Each structure stands twice: as structure tokens, then as C-alpha cells.
Amino acid sequence: MNKIVLVAVLLLSTSMVKAETINLECERLANTMITRLVDEGLLLSAEQHQIRARKISLKLCRGVQKSAERQHQKAQTSALQNWIFENRPDKPGNKRLKGLK
């Protein structure tokens, strides 16, 4: 019974804790991309073209950042659930291994 309560508390607490924010430094990456595109002659050096390209770059980078945060949160939750449910001494596999000793 105590183990069930502990598992429930751990699962609830992990769902309440937000994953650490993943920082891809989107502003810096956008500026680097603009500079490289201009240097390579792929983007006109006119200010309106650079502003639009920067907005597109930031939007894409932030989308990737949010996706990475979601994946990280899912991986953390999955790892904790696996640890909780696999760390049971009364599992049939664990009983079988004890019998082999």
C-alpha cells in the first residue's frame, strides 16, 4: 500500500514539474544565419529582406525548441515510470533470478 502511494505521489509530482527550458539561442542563430546568407549572396542586403528572414528563422527555431522541450518531458516521465515499475522485488523475473542464486 505504501509503495502504491509513493508511486502516485512521484507520478503526480513529475507531471507538475515543468521540464527545464531548452535554450537553442534562437536570436543568436537567426543573426548568424542572416549574416551567412548575406555573405554568400543568397539574401539581399536590403533591411526589409533581412527583417523578414530573421522572423522566419526565429519562428522555425522556436518551433524546434518547443518540440525538444516536449520530447524531453516525455522522456523524463517515461524514464521515471520505467524505474518505478521495474524496481519491484516481487516481479516474477526478480523472483526467478533470486531462485538461481
TAURDA-V149695 format. One record per pair of residues at least 24 apart in sequence whose ideal C-beta (glycine too) atoms are under 10 Angstrom apart, sorted by the first residue. I is the first residue (numbers start at 1). J is the second residue. D is the distance in Angstrom with one decimal. If there is no record, write none. Layout:
i=I j=J d=D
i=I j=J d=D
This chain:
i=3 j=84 d=9.0
i=3 j=87 d=9.9
i=3 j=88 d=8.0
i=3 j=90 d=9.6
i=6 j=84 d=8.3
i=7 j=80 d=9.8
i=7 j=81 d=8.9
i=7 j=84 d=5.3
i=7 j=85 d=7.9
i=7 j=88 d=10.0
i=10 j=80 d=6.7
i=10 j=81 d=9.1
i=10 j=83 d=9.3
i=10 j=84 d=6.3
i=11 j=77 d=8.2
i=11 j=80 d=7.6
i=11 j=81 d=7.2
i=11 j=84 d=7.6
i=13 j=80 d=9.6
i=14 j=73 d=9.1
i=14 j=76 d=7.0
i=14 j=77 d=5.9
i=14 j=79 d=9.7
i=14 j=80 d=5.4
i=14 j=81 d=8.6
i=14 j=84 d=9.8
i=15 j=73 d=9.3
i=15 j=77 d=7.2
i=15 j=80 d=10.0
i=17 j=73 d=9.2
i=17 j=76 d=8.7
i=17 j=77 d=9.9
i=18 j=69 d=8.7
i=18 j=73 d=7.6
i=19 j=68 d=9.5
i=19 j=69 d=5.6
i=19 j=70 d=8.3
i=19 j=71 d=9.4
i=19 j=72 d=5.1
i=19 j=73 d=4.2
i=19 j=74 d=9.2
i=19 j=75 d=9.2
i=19 j=76 d=6.4
i=19 j=77 d=9.3
i=20 j=69 d=8.5
i=20 j=72 d=7.9
i=20 j=73 d=9.5
i=20 j=76 d=9.6
i=21 j=65 d=8.3
i=21 j=69 d=6.7
i=21 j=72 d=9.8
i=22 j=64 d=9.3
i=22 j=65 d=5.8
i=22 j=66 d=8.8
i=22 j=67 d=9.5
i=22 j=68 d=4.8
i=22 j=69 d=5.1
i=22 j=70 d=9.8
i=22 j=71 d=9.3
i=22 j=72 d=6.4
i=23 j=65 d=7.5
i=23 j=68 d=10.0
i=23 j=69 d=10.0
i=24 j=61 d=5.7
i=24 j=62 d=8.2
i=24 j=64 d=6.5
i=24 j=65 d=4.8
i=24 j=68 d=7.4
i=25 j=61 d=8.5
i=25 j=65 d=9.5
i=26 j=57 d=7.6
i=26 j=58 d=5.4
i=26 j=59 d=9.1
i=26 j=60 d=8.7
i=26 j=61 d=3.7
i=26 j=62 d=5.7
i=26 j=63 d=9.8
i=26 j=64 d=8.5
i=26 j=65 d=6.6
i=27 j=54 d=8.9
i=27 j=57 d=9.5
i=27 j=58 d=7.2
i=27 j=61 d=8.7
i=28 j=61 d=9.7
i=29 j=57 d=6.9
i=29 j=58 d=8.6
i=29 j=60 d=9.6
i=29 j=61 d=5.7
i=29 j=64 d=9.9
i=30 j=54 d=4.9
i=30 j=55 d=8.5
i=30 j=56 d=8.7
i=30 j=57 d=4.0
i=30 j=58 d=5.0
i=30 j=59 d=9.5
i=30 j=60 d=9.0
i=30 j=61 d=6.6
i=30 j=62 d=9.9
i=31 j=57 d=8.8
i=31 j=58 d=9.9
i=32 j=57 d=9.3
i=33 j=57 d=5.2
i=33 j=58 d=9.8
i=33 j=60 d=9.7
i=33 j=61 d=9.0
